């Protein structure tokens, strides 16, 4: 009986699987989970609305709350399986340094434009975010490889 109890305890303490992904890759893959995407898409219009109204505290609160809820909803993510999906491949693609630089720069401009109601800042931010999605598509599917 004691051996059975010890085996049950050890099976609870064991990690269900070992992943080869680092923290940023796991974060990106978890964000690529469909449940997380839908929570983020549901919260985004509200966050934009409150930023436009100059209520950045409310927008930040909504962002944090939706992130926590969506993180819980996607907590059962199996990274290896998600990485094989198109969404997972795109998520990992976005971790390229050039992509991260352009996307983060774009987000800064977007938030600044929303708070200041500056159309030019919004346009620069949106363009930078889109440029941040431009490289590495051959890793998603061979048909998307850039010809040289």
C-alpha positions as CSV (number, residue, x, y, z in Angstrom):
1,X,0.0,0.0,0.0
2,X,2.8,2.4,0.9
3,X,4.6,1.6,-2.4
4,X,1.4,2.5,-4.3
5,X,1.0,5.8,-2.5
6,X,4.7,6.6,-3.2
7,X,4.2,5.8,-6.9
8,X,1.1,8.1,-7.0
9,X,2.9,10.9,-5.3
10,X,5.9,10.6,-7.7
11,X,3.6,10.5,-10.7
12,X,2.0,13.8,-9.6
13,X,5.3,15.5,-9.1
14,X,6.7,14.4,-12.5
15,X,6.5,16.8,-15.4
16,X,4.1,15.4,-18.0
17,X,6.5,16.2,-20.8
18,X,9.8,17.9,-21.4
19,X,9.8,20.7,-23.8
20,X,12.6,21.9,-26.0
21,X,11.3,25.5,-26.2
22,X,12.7,28.4,-24.2
23,X,10.6,30.8,-22.2
24,X,9.9,33.2,-25.1
25,X,9.0,30.4,-27.4
26,X,6.6,28.9,-24.9
27,X,5.1,32.3,-24.3
28,X,4.6,32.8,-28.1
29,X,3.2,29.3,-28.5
30,X,0.8,29.8,-25.6
31,X,-0.4,33.1,-27.2
32,X,-1.0,31.2,-30.5
33,X,-3.5,28.9,-28.8
34,X,-7.0,29.7,-30.3
35,X,-8.6,30.3,-26.9
36,X,-6.0,32.9,-26.1
37,X,-6.4,34.5,-29.5
38,X,-10.2,34.8,-29.1
39,X,-9.9,36.3,-25.6
40,X,-7.3,38.8,-26.9
41,X,-9.5,39.7,-29.9
42,X,-12.5,40.2,-27.7
43,X,-10.6,42.6,-25.4
44,X,-8.7,44.5,-28.0
45,X,-11.6,46.8,-29.2
46,X,-12.3,47.8,-25.6
47,X,-8.7,48.5,-24.9
48,X,-8.4,50.7,-28.0
49,X,-11.6,52.5,-27.0
50,X,-10.3,53.3,-23.5
51,X,-6.9,54.3,-24.8
52,X,-8.7,56.6,-27.3
53,X,-10.7,58.1,-24.4
54,X,-7.4,58.7,-22.6
55,X,-8.3,56.2,-19.9
56,X,-5.0,54.3,-20.1
57,X,-5.5,52.9,-16.6
58,X,-8.7,51.2,-17.6
59,X,-7.2,49.9,-20.8
60,X,-4.2,48.5,-19.0
61,X,-6.5,46.9,-16.4
62,X,-8.5,45.3,-19.2
63,X,-5.3,44.1,-20.9
64,X,-3.9,42.5,-17.7
65,X,-7.3,40.9,-16.9
66,X,-7.8,39.5,-20.4
67,X,-4.2,38.2,-20.4
68,X,-4.7,36.4,-17.1
69,X,-8.0,34.9,-18.1
70,X,-6.7,33.9,-21.6
71,X,-3.5,32.5,-20.1
72,X,-5.6,30.3,-17.8
73,X,-7.8,29.2,-20.7
74,X,-4.7,28.1,-22.6
75,X,-2.8,26.7,-19.7
76,X,-3.1,23.2,-21.0
77,X,-1.1,24.1,-24.1
78,X,1.1,21.3,-25.4
79,X,3.9,23.3,-27.0
80,X,5.2,20.6,-29.3
81,X,1.7,20.1,-30.8
82,X,0.9,23.8,-31.1
83,X,4.3,24.4,-32.8
84,X,3.3,22.1,-35.6
85,X,0.2,24.1,-36.4
86,X,0.2,27.1,-38.8
87,X,-0.6,29.4,-35.9
88,X,2.3,27.9,-33.9
89,X,4.7,28.3,-36.7
90,X,3.6,31.9,-37.2
91,X,4.0,32.6,-33.5
92,X,7.6,31.2,-33.5
93,X,8.3,33.2,-36.7
94,X,7.4,36.4,-34.9
95,X,10.3,35.9,-32.4
96,X,12.9,36.7,-35.0
97,X,14.9,39.8,-33.7
98,X,14.0,41.9,-36.7
99,X,10.3,41.0,-36.4
100,X,10.3,41.7,-32.6
101,X,12.0,45.1,-33.1
102,X,9.5,46.3,-35.7
103,X,6.5,45.0,-33.9
104,X,7.4,46.5,-30.5
105,X,8.3,49.8,-32.1
106,X,5.0,49.8,-33.9
107,X,3.1,49.1,-30.7
108,X,4.8,52.0,-29.0
109,X,3.7,54.3,-31.9
110,X,0.2,52.8,-31.9
111,X,-0.3,53.4,-28.2
112,X,1.1,56.9,-28.5
113,X,-1.2,57.7,-31.4
114,X,-4.2,56.4,-29.5
115,X,-3.4,58.5,-26.5
116,X,-2.6,61.7,-28.4
117,X,-5.1,61.1,-31.3
118,X,-2.3,61.6,-33.8
119,X,-3.2,59.9,-37.1
120,X,0.4,60.0,-38.3
121,X,1.6,58.1,-35.2
122,X,-1.2,55.5,-35.7
123,X,-0.2,55.0,-39.4
124,X,3.5,54.7,-38.5
125,X,2.7,52.2,-35.8
126,X,0.4,50.1,-37.9
127,X,3.0,50.1,-40.8
128,X,5.8,49.0,-38.4
129,X,3.7,46.2,-36.9
130,X,3.0,44.9,-40.5
131,X,6.6,45.2,-41.5
132,X,7.4,43.2,-38.4
133,X,5.5,40.3,-40.0
134,X,7.5,40.3,-43.2
135,X,10.5,38.0,-42.8
136,X,10.8,34.3,-42.4
137,X,7.6,33.0,-43.9
138,X,9.4,30.1,-45.5
139,X,9.5,28.5,-42.1
140,X,5.7,28.4,-42.0
141,X,5.4,26.7,-45.4
142,X,7.9,26.1,-48.2
143,X,5.6,27.7,-50.7
144,X,6.1,31.0,-48.9
145,X,9.9,31.0,-49.2
146,X,11.4,34.1,-50.8
147,X,13.0,33.5,-54.1
148,X,16.6,34.7,-54.5
